Amino acid sequence: MSELPPSLKTSRETGDLPGLRRRGFLAATAGVTATAGLFLAGCGTSPGPSDSGGRPRRGGRLRAAFAGGGASETLDPHLGNLFADAARAKALYDKLADCGTDMAARPRLAAKWEPNDTLDRWRVTLRKAAFHDGRPVTAEDVLYSFRRIADPKKAYRAKASLEPIDLAASRAVSPDTVEFRLKRPTAEFPNVLAAFGAYIVPDGTTTADFAKPVGSGPFRFVSFAPGRSCVLRRNDAYWDGAPHLDELEFVVANEESARVNALLGGQVEYAHELNPTTARAHEGKGRIEIVRLRNSAMQSFAMKTDRAPFDDQRVREAFFLIADRKELVDGALSGAGEIGNDLFGKGYEYYAGDLPQRHQDLDRARHLLKQAGAEDLRITLDTSPVAAGFTEAAGIFRDQAAKAGVTVRVRSGSKDSYWSDILDSGTLCCYRSGAMPIESHISQRLLSDSTTNATKWHHKDFDALYQQAQSTKDKKERAAVYGRMQRRLYAEGGFLVWGFADWIVGTSRRVRGVAPDAPANTLDWARFDKVWLA
Amino acid sequence: MRGGGTPPLRAWLTRRLLLGAAQTAAVALLVFALTEALPGDAAVALAGDQPDPARIAAIRTELGLDRPAPERFADWVLGLLHGDLGTSLASGRPVAGYLADGFGPTLLLAAITVVLLVPVGVGLGVLAARRAGSLADRLVSSATLAVYAVPEFALGVLLVTLFALRLGWLPPTAVGFGGDLLAHPAVLVLPVLVLLSRPVCSISRLVRAGMIDALRSPYVRQATRYGLSTARVRYLHALPNALAPAAQQLARTVDWLLCGVIVVEALFVIPGLGTVLMNAVAERDVPVVQGLAVVFGVIAVVLNLGADLVARRLAPRAEVVA
């Protein structure tokens, strides 16, 4: 699931007061692939330089500041929850696949993948790659890694994503070929390979080994002080081309103002997750560069569709019409984002972009509420400083709802347990999600057996549509099924998706090669092997 | 307050140490209860934005959080009696390591602050008290009141903007200097200034008030009548009496330095105990929170005891409550 990381607010939230670290959880999964067919290696990695920075120059050390997990951080890539964890894991390790900017899966350690006709057996061929200690990456390493993640006694993050795989029956056909047997047809199986946290570690790696991690990624391990710094060095033998940088250092700074100050003071060259106000203050001023990663975070209100008042479709539609999306984006995101249309995944593969944009229509909203017998509706909206803009969004929506005669009481909860608190209780809450393929969003949140179904969307016919999509080999036909599912959600779903927030990164003026269009969690996000210092 | 003279030192010390141990135990128990009372636990915090109930249950089982709270507390106490602070729920690393890593930077900040605090605070207080109502007095009093009113965070942001980003005299944060702050004294200037800001004000105001009272007291007037020099009266007779409350305030300042340290560590990215505490509370990492509670409890007890000892020496007539 996803959420984006936090910042500091009186805590580590959005950056005005010190305090708690906003844990950033992100989530991602991988992309949808196109034809469930043959993928040849090499399609796909596009280092997107943020400017015409000229020829990459080799050398130098880049210091990158992230909000992080403090003294309890670990380099175990299967445990990561935060953006900082993901960025470090990406530097040290590889996945079999990763998401492109449209969330479609791109081959990484997998050179190609091929399904059988019923889409429940997939043969994955590995490219030639080696771990930092020189051992080649083999099918056994892949199976070991996946079995470790799926360990029933543990709770590794990617476990839910790997659920379609029958790991006991899957096997290594040859050193460079894995045959995955699945529990059911899964046309979007490449998404599973690109799942957040599904990194490949050497066969036999134990938890103790992560003190000195060995991966196959673009950087080798040098040193690690939890909560402070992690130093890595170029892996000259990297299969995807050696990085330009000699060294990469991740430093942890939970306070947004500290990250900005370190960047302005020349103490770091890359600062992740800045506030829109900070970005506006420095954009075009020449001291630092601001990169806005569009479509990084869905911002929404989640209505629980199984209980009053939202068990009445007319009330849900009225709420869709109450929202003035522009005002929410301007107010809660300080304008750093774009408006949403009650669907997840704007700009991603399979997104139903042909549906008309919804606008505020208070008269129709009142009419619908009256029809539903909910004229003097009083409702509680749960929010929390767990994510930037949540409390602001709640206040703005309360005022918008008042114009339609709905009394909204805003209730602010603990940010440390927010996602767990809103899963089953309450009726309406602030919700957000990081980038992931639309298929993953549906499977994790909108099926009867989804583990994090915050809108309580339980519809057997909708589940059947999802299974139909996963059993459809032809991509065009599959896209049509996704279109049907999304039209249904657009008309009567539980997510009032009002916006998509930019993820803002600041870099020093010497940094080149930062992809300007990669949503957080995608392949080209925080891809320091493609970055160089001018 | 007790009537009569001060009790013999040894009995007083024993009583105070026993009381301190009880206070520390009470703090540990209270902190445990409060952490338990917070919504969510370590499993919920670890699951983060993926609160799949089955996953949370699995984490809970793995961490032993499914056992009743009294049992977990008893386990922790037993470990503590063997000198074992336990392991972090969030990372599985020993809590002692967390404390050892965070202790250095925090102790350094606190020590430099206290070392500077005493001369600066006392000096300003004496300066103001020499002639109550003079220009110097009015300047010191109004300045200390003004600075006292500024929250540390705002002051820190202001100082960084001015001295680091505008003038470029000092580094804006401690990023990249690791735990080795002593080798880079420039890094410490702004954090220490922020930490000093409020305690200097409270100490100097206390010293001023105590000094003015002492200068008006009968024994000082008597000493002046005996023909002792003004300076001698001021510094040998009046000042010690004025310092007694300041010494006790200093000990209290140290508890409160901790709050300042949390702000300063976040603002300047100094990986000390304040940062460890904030993270541990957010992660509901009970063993780490407990370890910190014990450390802070012991420090507070020892410091207050020391301060009361000093106060007894400085002003034996002013009864020090045990």
Interface residues (C-beta under 8 A of the other chain):
Chain A: M1 S2 E3 L8 S11 R12 L17 P18 G19 L20 R21 R23 F25 L26 A27 R63 A65 G69 G70 A71 S72 E73 T74 N81 P152 K153 K154 A155 R157 K159 A160 T207 A225 P226 G227 R228 S229 E249 V251 V252 A253 N254 E255 S257 A258 N261 A262 L264 G265 Q267 V268 G413 S414 K415 D416 S417 W419 S420 D421 L423 T451 T452
Chain B: L38 P39 G40 V44 A45 L46 A47 G48 D49 Q50 P51 D52 P53 A54 R55 I56 A58 I59 E62 S88 A90 S91 G92 R93 Y98 D101 G102 F153 V157 V160 A164 L165 P171 P172 T173 V175 G176 G178 G179 I262 V263 A266 L267 F268 V269 P271 T275 V276 M278 N279 A280 V281 A282 E283 R284 D285 V288
